[in-house]
Amino acid sequence: MNPDANAVAAVATRRLHKRFGALQVLRGIDLDLHAGEVTIQLGANGAGKTTLIRALAGDLHPDQGVIKINGKDLDAEPEQARKQLVFVSQSPPLVPTLSTLEHAMAMAAFRALQWPSYQDRLQRCADALSIGRDLNRPVRALSGGMAQKAALCLALAAQTPALLLDEPMTGLDIPSAMALRELVIEARQRGTSVLLASHLTENALAVADRAIVLSGGQVALNLNQDDLDALGGDTRAFEKVVLEAMEQNIKAEEQA
């Protein structure tokens, strides 16, 4: 999908920096994620992937820089900005004693969602991910994989402008991973901007419109739809391009 040059980016960052003690994790990240686009985020362990996605979600405050979610400044208008997105982490902070439906009621109230339609969308997502009969069970009665699916359904059903997913396919069986891919594609078709951080290159590439590669806290590679199309869906060729970008960035840092 080719983004409208005049449209407000669903997620935008400028000069984003984050340090933990002596370790500089993000170094001047500039990024625009557009409506109706799935962007996959790749990088080695420690490259800054989770730090970036947590900063975009408002879970971490950057040391420097600006983040806007659907035009809302995350620092100046935190509540309004956070209502424009949903973030699903690798360990979603669901309340163990509450059911998925009870979490859904709370989310609907916070985001002023119409309950009947939100509940219908939640049920559809849950059925697709094989937890449709478990929505009334408390989270503590669910397996880890089922709880992850519940969090994904809560997020997808909310239909926010931006959706941030950190390793969403980790631990999913093949049918569930395929179903999630279809749900992400449907979200894109509705105009949602999806940022998907993943180590599972083949699954992520199957839904990607763009790919960004982080290395040393910087965007070492930013591939658009034409770049991905030129690779013809060849996972090995894509992985080679990604590794080369990471290696070049490391060499540049060593020479600096």
PAKE-371418 format. One line per field, with one value per residue: residue in three letters; x, y, z of N, C-alpha, C, O, CB in turn. Coordinates in steps of 0.001 Angstrom, whole numbers, plus 500000, padded with zeros to 6 digits. Each point is the difference from the previous one (the first is absolute). Glycine has a CB too. Example, Ala and Ser with C-alpha at 12.3 -4.5 7.8 and 13.67 -1.06 7.14 Angstrom:
<sites>
type	ala,ser
n.px	513190,501542
n.py	494310,502223
n.pz	507800,498034
ca.px	499110,500820
ca.py	501190,501190
ca.pz	500000,500060
c.px	500900,499230
c.py	501200,501090
c.pz	500000,500730
o.px	501036,500509
o.py	499981,501108
o.pz	500665,500169
cb.px	497072,500675
cb.py	498846,498264
cb.pz	500581,497686
</sites>
This chain:
<sites>
type	met,asn,pro,asp,ala,asn,ala,val,ala,ala,val,ala,thr,arg,arg,leu,his,lys,arg,phe,gly,ala,leu,gln,val,leu,arg,gly,ile,asp,leu,asp,leu,his,ala,gly,glu,val,thr,ile,gln,leu,gly,ala,asn,gly,ala,gly,lys,thr,thr,leu,ile,arg,ala,leu,ala,gly,asp,leu,his,pro,asp,gln,gly,val,ile,lys,ile,asn,gly,lys,asp,leu,asp,ala,glu,pro,glu,gln,ala,arg,lys,gln,leu,val,phe,val,ser,gln,ser,pro,pro,leu,val,pro,thr,leu,ser,thr,leu,glu,his,ala,met,ala,met,ala,ala,phe,arg,ala,leu,gln,trp,pro,ser,tyr,gln,asp,arg,leu,gln,arg,cys,ala,asp,ala,leu,ser,ile,gly,arg,asp,leu,asn,arg,pro,val,arg,ala,leu,ser,gly,gly,met,ala,gln,lys,ala,ala,leu,cys,leu,ala,leu,ala,ala,gln,thr,pro,ala,leu,leu,leu,asp,glu,pro,met,thr,gly,leu,asp,ile,pro,ser,ala,met,ala,leu,arg,glu,leu,val,ile,glu,ala,arg,gln,arg,gly,thr,ser,val,leu,leu,ala,ser,his,leu,thr,glu,asn,ala,leu,ala,val,ala,asp,arg,ala,ile,val,leu,ser,gly,gly,gln,val,ala,leu,asn,leu,asn,gln,asp,asp,leu,asp,ala,leu,gly,gly,asp,thr,arg,ala,phe,glu,lys,val,val,leu,glu,ala,met,glu,gln,asn,ile,lys,ala,glu,glu,gln,ala
n.px	500845,501542,499890,497876,503223,497460,500139,500599,502640,497480,502654,501230,502709,500929,502854,499059,502573,499154,502775,499201,502177,501612,497249,500000,497106,499873,502628,497139,496972,499692,497246,498090,498386,498297,497346,500571,502945,500038,502592,501091,501381,502523,501818,501901,498215,499838,498013,498603,497729,499178,500906,497958,497571,500363,500045,497233,498649,500832,502332,502100,499495,501663,502229,498204,497041,497490,498589,497988,498178,498927,502332,500977,502947,500234,500380,497115,498110,501399,496979,500330,502357,498365,497425,502206,500425,498572,503166,499228,502675,500964,497701,496712,500619,497604,499210,501407,497025,499363,498545,501874,497413,501759,501918,497377,499062,502761,499929,497121,500909,502508,498384,497012,499794,496899,500293,498943,502735,501844,498423,500395,503127,500235,498633,501982,502585,498876,499477,502997,501176,497894,498470,496675,500156,501814,497646,499601,503327,500583,502001,500074,498686,502544,502126,501764,498075,497510,501539,500781,496957,499165,501945,498898,496997,500685,501273,497815,497633,501521,499634,503002,500247,501741,499606,502874,500039,502542,500115,496622,501767,501289,498326,498500,499776,500981,497147,501270,501789,497437,498343,502272,500005,496933,500352,502198,498075,497699,501969,500645,496945,499593,502472,501893,502631,500447,502669,500213,502602,500478,502714,497663,502292,497401,498041,501116,499751,496790,499606,502551,498114,503074,502248,500559,502730,499728,503173,500298,496580,499486,497262,502735,497421,497736,499145,497939,498306,502665,501581,497858,499897,503149,499412,497793,498802,503493,499025,502819,499536,499147,502583,501924,498733,500414,503068,500672,498722,501723,502748,499562,499486,502711,501755,498786,500865,503020,500370,498797
n.py	498806,502181,501021,501885,501229,500830,497376,501600,497871,498107,501276,503180,498803,503055,498348,496552,500801,497162,500673,497031,502390,500966,499215,502680,497857,502231,501072,502235,497962,502128,497931,501272,497298,500933,499442,496843,498791,496799,502078,496727,501678,498084,500381,497623,499328,503368,501342,501598,497337,500909,503054,500391,498781,501723,502760,499298,499551,503092,497584,502538,503151,499737,500811,501468,500077,501355,497117,501529,497431,501241,502885,499035,501716,496676,502891,501212,497460,497673,499854,500454,497909,497636,500388,499208,496819,497420,500012,496752,500501,497456,500487,500989,501717,497226,501247,496777,501090,500532,497535,500870,501413,501735,501026,500937,501900,501532,500534,501278,502154,501004,500547,501498,496384,500595,498008,498996,500504,498873,497249,499559,500294,497908,497746,500346,499600,497396,498483,500519,498528,497088,502504,499382,498695,502642,502645,498677,499294,502237,500845,497504,498134,500874,497625,502460,499536,501277,502710,500388,499823,502257,502087,499498,500626,502782,500942,499234,501463,502964,499978,501563,501640,497542,496748,500544,496676,500063,497297,500197,497256,499562,497011,499612,496720,500689,501028,502549,500839,500033,501848,502231,500262,500681,502255,501568,500097,501381,502305,500754,500340,502271,501850,497872,501876,496552,501445,496594,500526,497275,498779,499473,501286,498443,501748,502717,499308,499448,503268,501619,502406,499778,497930,502392,498155,501302,500045,501212,500452,499810,499316,497666,500640,502397,496945,502412,497670,500170,498278,497697,499825,499384,497251,498914,500183,499887,499360,500211,502974,500941,498889,501587,502754,499435,499465,502644,501827,498677,500443,503089,500546,498600,501754,502720,499287,499406,502886,501778
n.pz	500000,497901,503377,498545,499393,501965,502222,502707,499429,500971,501241,499580,501548,499568,501039,501019,502154,501439,501822,501309,501705,498146,498096,497789,500295,497767,498210,499551,500191,497284,500458,497626,501533,497157,501432,499381,501719,501027,501155,499987,502471,498586,502442,500537,502426,500326,497471,502631,499644,502780,499694,497648,501485,502740,498350,498625,502880,501146,501026,499861,500978,496931,502074,497720,498651,499514,500942,497669,501164,496840,499818,503098,500438,501022,501516,499687,500630,502616,499273,496939,499705,501279,497969,497532,501325,500743,501198,499209,502315,498817,502317,498497,502835,499604,502918,500387,500290,496688,498569,497807,501226,501988,497665,498500,502343,499974,496902,500076,502164,498383,497336,501088,499153,499215,502932,497274,498572,502359,500037,496881,500215,502378,498306,497563,501731,501355,497286,499077,502628,500101,502187,498581,502956,501437,500039,503018,500540,502421,497641,502056,497544,497753,499757,500567,497598,501433,500684,496933,499174,502079,498706,497075,500843,501321,497252,498009,501518,499865,496726,501520,497317,501114,499999,501965,498941,502402,497672,498391,499483,503143,499843,496964,500010,497185,500896,501381,497509,498124,501976,500072,496855,500092,502220,498265,497481,501703,500935,497012,499311,502363,498517,502016,499411,500352,501661,499199,502394,498015,501209,497544,497392,499434,501692,498911,496959,500295,500522,498173,498828,501125,500560,502341,499862,503225,499092,503246,501110,496543,498644,499479,497999,499390,498210,498689,499544,498293,502150,499893,496847,499964,501752,497648,503362,500360,503411,498608,499013,502912,501360,497972,500803,503073,499811,498395,502242,502292,498528,499494,503091,500909,498053,501093,503006,499202,498611,502587
ca.px	499155,500759,499384,499718,501079,499431,499275,500697,500507,499388,501049,501144,501017,501078,501184,499684,501167,499745,501203,499892,501324,501017,499658,499123,499203,499443,500869,499480,499087,498969,499168,498607,499203,498803,498741,499859,501328,500604,501459,500658,501177,500954,501282,500591,499735,500698,500039,499101,498658,498979,500057,499294,498562,499478,499968,498857,498780,499913,500460,501308,500119,501308,500813,499937,499254,498555,499179,498611,499137,498859,500037,499975,501319,499941,500443,499093,498628,500215,498786,499436,500909,499950,498735,500132,500760,500033,501291,500007,501377,500238,499344,498921,499671,498606,499733,499728,498675,498965,499856,500239,498842,500098,501012,499390,499103,500833,500569,498916,499693,501113,500113,498668,499590,498644,500193,499548,500839,501322,499871,499885,501322,500818,499603,500475,501443,500216,499667,501059,501196,499629,499727,498658,499236,500753,499992,499503,500905,501017,501286,500839,499619,500435,501423,500702,499648,498609,499986,500553,498939,498975,500499,499977,498604,499588,500623,499502,498583,499853,500065,500643,500811,501318,500060,501394,500056,501368,500130,498669,499840,500821,499241,498738,500064,499910,498676,499783,500866,499369,498793,500433,500408,498790,499418,500848,499690,498707,500229,500618,498983,499140,500750,500860,501448,500469,501439,500118,501376,500017,501177,499522,500061,499078,498640,499896,500123,498772,498986,500693,500068,501290,500848,501086,500983,500733,501326,500647,499079,499717,499370,501074,499408,498572,499568,498603,499319,500731,501202,499595,499536,501168,500551,499145,499580,501088,500371,501459,500530,499652,500856,501348,499996,499916,501282,500992,499761,500443,501460,500514,499800,500976,501313,500018,500140,501352,500922,499705
ca.py	501194,501236,500952,501355,500860,501074,499429,499948,498660,499359,500089,500768,500362,500858,500140,499250,499468,499387,499454,499337,500148,500332,499360,500747,498951,500610,501100,500899,499284,500701,498932,500284,498816,500535,499257,498940,499486,499122,500159,499037,500548,498926,500403,499046,500256,501184,501045,501083,499760,500097,501360,500885,499747,500430,501465,500382,499691,500846,499271,500555,501399,500216,501082,501105,499708,500193,498892,500357,498887,500544,501450,500394,499959,499061,500686,501106,499491,498558,499184,499987,499258,498571,499465,499782,498773,498896,499323,498653,499624,498562,499550,500976,500196,499698,499746,498551,499656,500457,499274,500800,500877,501103,500901,500668,501037,501109,500660,500707,501202,500948,500494,500404,499110,499465,498669,498841,499767,499582,498625,499147,499901,499199,498605,499523,499789,498877,498777,499770,499550,498791,500231,500567,499468,500260,501431,500228,499399,500942,499863,499048,498646,499815,499757,501186,500238,500460,501379,500816,500122,500884,501372,500352,500221,501273,501068,500017,500372,501419,500719,501297,500390,499364,498748,499642,498597,499564,498545,499421,498628,499095,499056,499605,498863,500395,500540,501291,500970,500305,500789,501340,500703,500463,501082,501175,500482,500677,501279,500878,500381,501010,501244,499996,499896,498925,499793,498628,499589,498537,499246,498978,500768,499538,500399,501457,500448,499659,501049,501286,501021,500631,499358,500799,499199,500768,499528,501008,501068,500824,499319,499652,499674,500314,499468,500260,498906,499673,499252,498645,499318,499635,498758,498919,499091,499078,500257,499975,501236,501065,499874,500414,501463,500450,499749,500908,501338,499974,499936,501293,500968,499681,500440,501469,500406,499691,500932,501379
ca.pz	500000,499949,500916,499567,500487,500813,501134,501285,500285,501163,501021,499503,500984,499531,500856,501213,500709,501306,500622,501288,500571,498997,498732,499103,499356,498793,499591,498968,499108,499244,499450,499669,499705,499365,500054,499009,499704,500993,500037,500878,500663,500205,500562,500936,501412,500476,498972,500373,499464,501050,500545,499076,499982,501299,499975,499169,500748,501181,501182,500318,499593,499377,500542,499048,498786,499932,499493,499750,499636,499254,500138,501405,500621,501133,501206,500322,500102,500169,500008,498654,499123,500302,499510,498563,499737,500966,500025,500573,500307,500069,501245,500189,501418,500300,501423,500078,500528,499074,498742,498796,499817,500955,499436,498843,500502,500455,498826,499309,500775,499867,498627,499556,498913,500076,500541,499206,498825,500475,500463,498816,499375,500915,499855,498698,500125,500900,499263,499019,500708,500753,501428,500042,501133,501232,500297,501361,500974,500493,499318,500728,499586,498623,499774,499532,498599,499940,500486,498912,498998,500553,499883,498579,499614,500591,499228,498623,499980,500321,498725,500173,498840,500045,500742,500222,500406,500269,499867,500234,499520,500807,500808,499375,499094,498598,499652,500644,499327,498710,500281,500404,498777,499314,500795,499776,498651,500088,500678,498997,499019,500641,500119,501181,499848,500880,500170,500462,500281,499931,499566,499059,498759,498961,500369,499955,498613,499284,500154,500075,498954,500219,501001,500540,500716,500998,500365,500819,500348,498826,498871,499072,498700,499903,498709,499684,499309,498769,500381,500376,498782,499193,500553,499526,501065,500326,501390,500153,499418,500935,501167,499605,499964,501392,500649,499421,500554,501393,500011,499555,501080,501048,499520,500013,501396,500439,499358,500421
c.px	500872,499332,499783,501038,499480,499291,500854,500454,499304,500964,501174,500958,501033,501078,499817,501260,499546,501275,499615,501394,500989,499657,499005,499230,499342,500801,499389,499080,498998,499184,498599,499321,498625,498781,499974,501313,500462,501519,500574,501313,500919,501282,500496,499551,500820,500051,499108,498572,498922,499984,499236,498496,499355,499946,498811,498691,499815,500418,501370,500043,501375,500751,499915,499152,498499,499349,498581,499241,498742,499874,500016,501379,499938,500427,499003,498566,500028,498737,499391,500873,499882,498686,500050,500713,499707,501351,499828,501451,500150,499380,498896,499588,498515,499844,499575,498580,498858,499961,500336,498841,500033,501082,499416,499072,500782,500596,498940,499652,501081,500024,498664,499556,498559,500083,499495,500906,501402,499958,499898,501361,500937,499686,500518,501500,500292,499689,501115,501257,499704,499891,498591,499166,500627,499939,499508,500901,500987,501350,500881,499687,500428,501479,500653,499647,498586,499879,500550,498951,498905,500416,499971,498569,499475,500529,499408,498555,499782,500055,500515,500808,501358,499960,501463,500060,501449,500051,498655,499867,500836,499108,498670,500203,499736,498609,499750,500851,499404,498755,500371,500447,498789,499344,500808,499736,498661,500136,500618,498954,499015,500711,500869,501466,500500,501527,500179,501475,500054,501377,499617,499843,498935,498571,499810,500015,498718,498947,500588,499792,501329,500777,501059,500902,500747,501345,500682,499113,499665,499254,501081,499472,498512,499542,498523,499415,500727,501254,499655,499534,501172,500656,499139,499561,501043,500517,501507,500629,499725,500907,501431,500112,499999,501346,501081,499840,500486,501526,500617,499866,501006,501391,500111,500188,501428,501015,499801,500863
c.py	501232,501039,501353,500923,501091,499484,500046,498561,499430,500017,500751,500288,500908,500073,499271,499374,499376,499337,499301,500014,500435,499467,500837,498983,500494,501243,500774,499343,500969,498945,500515,498691,500461,499088,498939,499376,499105,500132,498960,500605,498852,500552,498950,500310,501202,501135,501185,499801,500189,501387,500965,499790,500398,501528,500492,499792,500889,499306,500472,501447,500207,501143,501245,499559,500141,498736,500509,498771,500575,501518,500505,499822,499158,500654,501071,499541,498490,499154,499899,499203,498502,499364,499693,498690,498941,499313,498634,499574,498484,499390,500993,500113,499807,499684,498537,499646,500407,499127,500910,500962,501186,500994,500803,501123,501229,500763,500807,501298,501060,500641,500441,499200,499555,498522,498873,499701,499556,498545,499031,499807,499142,498517,499423,499724,498771,498670,499654,499430,498854,500217,500574,499545,500355,501451,500309,499402,501050,499717,498965,498558,499702,499633,501299,500352,500525,501443,500955,500210,500948,501461,500470,500288,501316,501166,500118,500479,501482,500892,501437,500353,499309,498782,499573,498595,499569,498482,499288,498537,498998,499102,499579,498755,500475,500528,501383,501083,500413,500867,501421,500809,500540,501159,501286,500592,500733,501363,501008,500491,501020,501333,500092,499961,498986,499988,498661,499658,498489,499472,498981,500636,499590,500418,501503,500503,499753,501098,501400,500876,500736,499187,500985,499090,500918,499339,501110,501178,500944,499188,499754,499733,500289,499612,500304,498839,499593,499195,498553,499211,499523,498717,498788,499013,498984,500313,500045,501275,501182,499959,500427,501515,500567,499843,500942,501408,500081,500007,501327,501051,499777,500477,501520,500520,499763,500976,501448,500435
c.pz	500000,500875,499349,500626,500930,501259,501265,500246,501227,501189,499387,501148,499346,501081,501339,500587,501316,500496,501306,500622,498941,498617,499206,499154,498718,499677,498837,498992,499377,499261,499708,499626,499546,500150,498906,499586,501139,499884,500935,500483,500351,500604,500970,501425,500464,498998,500331,499565,501065,500623,499106,500087,501330,500097,499177,500750,501215,501275,500475,499519,499384,500677,499127,498809,500163,499452,499821,499531,499374,500213,501427,500614,501280,501308,500437,500232,500223,499939,498615,499040,500228,499564,498499,499668,501045,499844,500647,500171,499983,501249,500333,501467,500297,501488,500156,500408,499064,498754,498829,499752,500957,499592,498837,500436,500456,498823,499256,500724,499822,498624,499403,498776,500213,500392,499102,498809,500412,500471,498824,499333,500851,499835,498690,500041,500856,499314,499008,500650,500985,501506,500182,501181,501349,500451,501413,501080,500515,499340,500689,499628,498560,499953,499529,498564,499840,500481,498943,498912,500482,499862,498547,499538,500560,499172,498603,499930,500269,498770,500172,498752,499945,500904,500075,500582,500158,500038,500170,499610,500774,500858,499408,499148,498572,499629,500599,499353,498653,500200,500395,498793,499270,500742,499843,498617,499983,500669,499033,499003,500559,500150,501234,499585,501015,500006,500685,500167,500062,499643,498928,498627,499000,500301,499874,498564,499216,500076,499843,498765,500061,501015,500457,500819,500954,500264,500777,500323,498870,498953,498953,498600,500049,498596,499772,499200,498718,500306,500347,498783,499151,500491,499674,501056,500411,501404,500180,499442,500924,501224,499695,499980,501411,500696,499482,500563,501441,500087,499585,501096,501133,499597,500044,501422,500496,499429,500456,501190
o.px	500932,498859,500764,500137,500747,499576,501228,499206,499737,499586,500446,499579,500268,499719,500275,500706,499078,500652,499149,500859,499796,500691,498875,500587,499975,500326,500315,500175,499280,500548,499447,500411,499341,500123,500514,500160,499836,500589,499603,500698,499606,500233,499228,499480,501193,500640,500133,499197,499044,498933,499249,499247,498852,499094,499326,499055,498929,499845,500346,499505,501008,499395,500168,499966,499491,500496,499421,500457,499189,498901,500185,500585,499232,499569,499703,499285,499515,500005,499607,499491,499971,499943,499120,500136,499466,500470,499457,500705,499027,499694,500197,499841,499321,500896,499009,499462,498854,501020,500155,500213,499635,499825,500275,499990,499594,500051,500263,499730,499687,500292,499925,499478,499555,500546,500757,500323,500600,500917,500577,500350,500785,500910,500447,500454,500868,500723,500371,500725,500823,500290,499704,499104,499518,500740,500317,499737,500447,500308,500762,500811,499784,500772,499314,499810,499747,499237,499497,499859,499470,499197,499653,499772,499295,499295,499645,499627,498951,499469,499391,500310,500512,499342,500643,499442,500774,499520,499901,499101,499907,499154,499334,501035,499597,499918,499421,499539,500044,499756,499334,499709,500021,499490,499429,499947,499867,499360,499612,499989,499400,499373,500592,500363,499794,500634,499506,500723,499198,500752,500871,498918,499345,499302,498977,499221,499707,499104,499285,500025,500486,499430,500662,499531,500598,500107,500117,500483,499407,500047,500406,500747,499329,500259,499167,500668,500101,500334,500709,500310,499934,500698,500412,499725,499699,500692,500511,500926,500846,500507,500672,500988,500707,500464,500816,500989,500601,500574,500986,500885,500521,500719,501043,500702,500552,501013,500856,499875
o.py	500093,500377,500412,500051,500505,500793,499941,499069,500718,500185,499672,500362,499904,500317,500556,499241,500492,499244,500483,499200,501010,500303,500231,499334,499277,500790,499747,500179,500698,499174,500780,499322,500778,498804,500203,499575,500344,499695,499921,500696,499079,501209,499181,501082,500098,501020,501060,500928,500750,500512,500840,500969,500444,500556,500951,500771,499999,500565,499840,500322,499712,500891,501124,498819,500245,499395,500579,499262,500634,500539,501196,498918,500301,499572,500136,500589,499254,498935,498916,499282,499225,498792,499321,499645,500285,499770,499892,499757,499269,498807,500879,498978,500923,499423,499588,498991,499605,499458,501211,501141,501114,501208,501190,501068,501135,501230,501113,501020,501178,501188,500342,500556,499833,499183,499056,498840,499144,499230,498914,498889,499209,499173,498854,498971,499192,499020,498835,499220,499672,499092,500632,500723,499571,500392,501058,500166,500836,498863,499302,499107,498895,500385,500962,501170,500866,500783,501110,501104,500788,500849,501149,500936,500731,500986,501093,500726,500541,501110,500948,499116,499721,499998,499799,499738,500036,499377,499093,499314,498795,500484,499124,499843,501143,501046,500865,501127,501173,500936,500952,501193,501137,500931,501090,501219,501031,500965,501169,501176,500762,500998,501047,499331,500169,499928,499790,499842,499373,500629,499422,500460,500856,500488,500461,500883,500719,500047,500989,499527,500518,499208,500640,499103,500990,498776,501124,501123,501054,498770,500912,500071,499660,500711,499707,498989,498812,499064,499072,498817,498942,499324,498860,498841,499056,500997,500842,500549,500878,501036,500570,500560,500965,500935,500491,500671,500997,500720,500436,500837,500957,500577,500538,500989,500816,500299,500860,501130
o.pz	500799,499733,499127,501222,500838,500841,499943,499870,500965,501144,498900,501098,498803,501156,501063,499336,500651,499280,500747,499629,499325,499027,500444,499148,499005,500885,498837,498795,500714,499270,500775,499058,500690,500264,498900,498855,501171,498963,501163,499263,500716,499995,500499,500274,499713,500257,499389,500093,499802,500339,500496,500101,500022,500622,500397,499838,500608,501083,501170,498920,500645,500596,500473,499652,501094,499049,500918,499127,500675,500126,500225,499933,500914,501071,501187,500810,499150,499383,499569,499139,499044,499769,499472,498829,501072,498885,501100,499020,499813,500023,500839,500667,500450,500617,499398,499545,500213,499574,500159,499589,499624,500158,499849,499388,499751,500008,499546,499365,499824,499863,498819,499034,501136,499259,499769,499746,499351,499716,500037,499601,499477,499933,499953,499500,499671,500179,499849,499385,500854,500779,501013,500436,501048,500902,500545,501191,499215,499644,499330,500243,499502,500878,499654,499666,499162,499435,499830,499475,499215,499613,499724,499234,499303,499786,499560,499079,499651,500009,499505,499202,498916,501040,498970,501065,499042,500947,500827,500488,499764,500752,500550,499351,499785,499355,499342,499820,499630,499239,499594,499907,499527,499376,499967,499839,499340,499583,499983,499636,499241,500354,500260,499032,501202,498947,501108,499017,500693,499256,499351,499635,499406,499111,499495,499639,499045,499157,500163,498863,498995,500750,499183,500700,499579,500076,499511,500149,500227,500007,499279,499024,500974,499030,500857,499783,499696,499274,499610,499863,499374,499244,500217,499690,500731,500205,500738,500595,500169,500431,500860,500476,500292,500653,500780,500294,500400,500817,500595,500179,500572,500815,500373,500213,500738,500634,499789,500473
cb.px	497245,501940,500305,497376,500510,500159,497495,499421,502487,499037,498820,498997,499377,498672,500206,496987,502434,496912,502289,497184,499669,500994,501548,501001,499617,497364,501680,501869,500982,500890,501891,500158,501933,501366,498303,497842,500703,497431,500234,498233,499093,498777,500165,502510,498314,500683,500351,502724,501943,501324,502975,502737,501518,501823,503183,502246,501269,498355,498330,501594,497395,499690,501368,502315,502326,499799,502032,500201,501730,499917,498646,496989,501341,500888,502663,502174,499638,501928,499983,499462,501593,501578,499704,499894,502326,496980,501776,497055,501249,502418,501939,499361,502588,498760,500304,502899,502090,499257,498081,501148,499041,499379,501548,500167,498775,500468,501427,499369,499076,501014,502016,500945,502825,498612,499078,497357,498076,499610,498302,497290,498883,499170,497512,497726,499518,498734,497163,498353,500098,500823,502765,501017,499735,500755,499311,497974,499324,498471,499077,499329,498278,497485,500250,502030,501825,499979,500767,502455,501027,500121,501806,502278,500354,500671,502437,501932,500504,501548,498712,499790,498337,501771,497009,501196,497052,500950,502444,500016,499613,502717,501760,498193,499651,501828,499743,499920,501966,501117,499460,500982,501992,500169,499691,501813,501447,499503,500685,502198,500834,499453,497606,497839,500410,497278,500986,497113,501268,496852,500174,499885,503075,502204,500896,501903,502741,501377,499454,501654,497020,499628,498934,499029,499638,497734,500036,501623,501480,502001,497316,500537,502419,499915,502564,499776,497739,498785,500335,499045,497997,499664,500601,501404,498043,499944,497387,499039,498812,497116,497877,499261,498076,497105,498528,499047,497418,497333,498887,498516,497036,497909,499096,497805,497018,498338,499186,497778
cb.py	498687,499090,498394,499456,499036,500531,498565,502877,499877,498347,498149,500672,497924,501032,501662,500299,501250,500385,501339,499316,497258,499688,497538,502688,499714,498309,498951,501096,497214,502934,497513,503030,497813,502349,501813,501577,501706,498684,502554,497338,502887,497512,503228,498634,497449,497482,497181,500532,497653,497045,498660,499012,497677,497347,499120,498633,497672,500631,498202,497390,501048,498259,497185,502061,498240,503097,497675,503103,497897,497235,498878,500441,501978,498560,499417,500892,502604,501666,501759,502938,502722,501621,501970,502820,501067,499897,502317,499652,502812,501516,498009,500527,500655,499711,502849,500732,500646,502878,497320,496984,496915,497261,497206,496801,497093,497495,497046,496783,497414,497472,498151,501742,499383,502476,501983,501696,502569,503148,501914,501908,503054,502744,501589,502334,503282,502468,501676,502648,502647,499609,499759,499397,498565,497762,499356,499858,496916,501328,503081,502524,501219,501252,496593,498278,497340,496860,498056,498022,496883,497350,498481,497642,496793,497958,498559,497407,497161,498418,497635,500528,502457,502213,499518,502687,499492,502736,501088,502932,502130,501216,501876,502552,497287,497247,496799,497701,497829,496892,496968,497911,497394,496761,497223,497818,497064,496810,497631,497596,496989,497182,499997,499511,502234,498698,502712,499519,502762,499405,500888,498275,499407,497580,497590,499256,498825,497574,497490,499365,499741,503067,497086,502988,497377,502009,497353,498179,498773,502611,500175,498980,498566,501208,498469,503490,501995,503022,503051,502019,502466,503089,502475,501420,501246,498788,498052,496942,498194,498890,497574,497353,498989,498437,497120,497946,499282,498038,497124,498571,499171,497430,497436,499059,498658,497313,497609,498567
cb.pz	500414,497950,502761,498538,497059,497066,498488,501052,498020,497331,502225,497089,502442,497405,497848,499783,498290,500144,498208,499606,502381,502784,500596,500790,503236,499615,501937,501491,500672,500472,500483,500156,501004,498129,502048,500357,497460,500956,498355,499523,500200,498081,499226,498204,500682,501130,498946,499782,498551,500121,500554,498377,498348,500417,499850,498106,498611,497796,498062,500912,501179,497231,500536,501080,498282,500619,500229,500302,501188,500091,497657,500233,498115,497344,498149,497849,499350,501975,502787,501307,500952,502149,502319,500877,497847,501047,499011,499905,501570,498697,500024,497017,499692,497032,501004,501014,502072,501284,500864,499435,499616,501652,500843,499320,500948,502078,500258,499803,501838,501779,500907,501872,498560,498987,502439,500947,499374,500958,502047,500064,499464,501695,501429,499356,500080,501760,500398,499239,498906,497453,499419,497137,497481,498458,497037,497864,499645,502562,499926,501624,502078,498345,499772,501893,500200,500928,502525,501016,499983,502001,502288,500382,500619,502498,501743,500372,501100,502189,499667,503298,501144,498543,500283,499293,499774,500345,500030,499153,498009,499285,501365,500645,502058,500127,500525,502319,501519,499818,501128,502328,500278,499731,501671,501691,499676,500517,502217,500618,499726,500864,498497,502293,497972,500591,499036,499833,500570,500088,502922,502216,500968,500446,502056,502591,501058,501315,501352,502572,501078,498706,499799,499340,498484,500968,498454,498853,502010,500447,501173,502881,498595,502670,499294,500236,501262,499659,501235,502407,500646,500275,501613,498199,498440,497342,499989,499259,497514,498769,499956,498168,497515,499410,499526,497613,498086,499815,498898,497463,498837,499871,498152,497759,499648,499543,498258,498700
</sites>
